[in-house]
Amino acid sequence: MKTNADVKNLSEVLGFIDNFLESVNCPPKAQMQIDTSVEEIFVNIAGYAYQDNKGTADIEIYLTDNNTVCIELTDSGKPFNPLAKADPDTSLSASERKIGGLGIFMVKKMMDKVEYLRYDNCNKLYLYKKI
């Protein structure tokens, strides 16, 4: 699905994801983890990828041969690899930690694998979850 990268479209994006997950009998815990991860990434695209301009996000979801859900989130915004940033030090209190990075850290913990690729002037983030 292609949609405007706007947080107002989050419910549409999650509806698209959930329709697919329900069609493949995804367990509720995995569905919650996938929804939370997609929400984090989509909100980041909407808030940061295009700076002051409006842009789009393309979301694809499919089931691989080994019963793993793959979600591809693509935007043509400024180059940004969220996986390049070091994980936050979660041993520090919230007031001692630097701002940022906790969302992608949670995504990496909830998903089985997360990959980034810059291709054809687009950011592509792949989220994988075995169901």
C-alpha positions in Angstrom: 0.0 0.0 0.0 1.2 3.5 -0.7 0.1 6.3 1.6 1.0 9.9 2.5 3.6 9.8 5.2 1.4 11.5 7.8 0.6 10.2 11.3 -3.1 10.7 10.4 -2.8 7.7 8.2 -1.4 5.4 10.9 -4.7 3.6 11.6 -5.0 2.9 7.8 -1.5 1.5 7.8 -2.2 -0.7 10.9 -5.5 -1.9 9.4 -3.6 -3.0 6.3 -1.0 -4.8 8.4 -3.7 -6.4 10.6 -5.8 -7.6 7.7 -2.8 -9.5 6.4 -1.8 -10.9 9.8 -5.3 -12.1 10.5 -5.4 -13.8 7.1 -2.3 -15.9 7.9 -3.5 -16.7 11.5 -0.7 -14.7 13.2 -0.5 -15.3 16.9 -1.8 -12.3 19.0 1.6 -11.7 20.7 3.5 -11.6 17.3 0.7 -9.3 15.9 1.1 -6.9 18.8 4.9 -6.8 18.3 4.6 -6.3 14.6 2.0 -3.5 15.0 4.1 -1.7 17.6 7.2 -1.9 15.3 5.3 -0.8 12.2 3.8 2.1 14.2 7.3 3.2 15.4 8.8 3.1 12.0 5.8 4.8 10.2 5.7 7.6 12.8 9.4 8.2 12.3 9.0 8.3 8.5 6.1 10.7 8.9 8.0 13.0 11.3 11.5 12.9 9.9 12.0 11.6 6.4 10.8 14.6 4.4 11.6 17.5 6.8 9.1 20.2 5.9 7.9 18.6 2.7 5.2 16.0 2.3 6.1 12.6 1.0 4.8 9.0 0.8 5.5 5.7 2.4 5.1 2.4 0.7 4.3 -0.6 2.9 4.4 -4.2 1.7 3.8 -7.3 3.7 4.2 -11.0 2.8 4.8 -14.4 4.3 8.1 -16.1 3.3 8.6 -19.8 2.8 9.7 -20.4 6.4 6.5 -18.9 7.9 8.1 -15.5 8.6 6.3 -12.3 8.0 8.3 -9.6 6.2 7.2 -6.0 6.2 9.0 -3.6 3.8 8.7 0.1 4.6 10.0 2.4 1.9 10.3 6.2 1.7 12.1 8.5 -0.7 13.1 11.0 2.1 16.5 12.0 3.2 19.0 9.1 3.6 18.7 7.6 7.1 19.8 4.2 8.4 18.2 3.8 11.9 20.3 0.7 12.5 23.6 2.7 12.2 23.0 4.4 15.5 24.3 2.7 18.7 21.7 1.2 21.0 20.8 3.4 24.0 22.3 2.5 27.3 19.3 1.1 29.1 21.2 0.7 32.3 21.0 4.4 32.8 17.9 6.1 34.1 15.7 8.0 31.6 17.0 11.3 32.8 20.6 10.2 32.2 20.1 8.8 28.7 20.4 10.8 25.5 17.1 11.5 23.8 16.3 9.3 20.8 17.1 5.8 19.7 14.8 3.9 22.1 12.1 3.3 19.5 14.3 1.5 17.0 15.9 -0.3 19.9 12.5 -1.7 20.9 11.8 -2.6 17.2 15.1 -4.6 17.1 14.2 -6.4 20.3 10.6 -7.3 19.1 11.5 -8.4 15.6 13.6 -11.4 14.7 15.6 -9.4 12.2 15.7 -5.8 10.9 17.6 -4.8 7.8 18.1 -1.4 6.1 19.0 -0.7 2.5 19.4 2.6 0.6 18.3 1.8 -2.9 17.3 3.9 -5.9 17.2 7.1 -3.7 14.9 5.3 -1.2 15.2 4.2 2.4 14.0 0.6 2.7 13.6 -1.0 6.1 12.7 -4.7 6.4 11.1 -6.1 9.5 11.0 -9.9 9.9 9.0 -11.9 12.5 8.5 -15.7 12.5 5.0 -16.7 13.3 
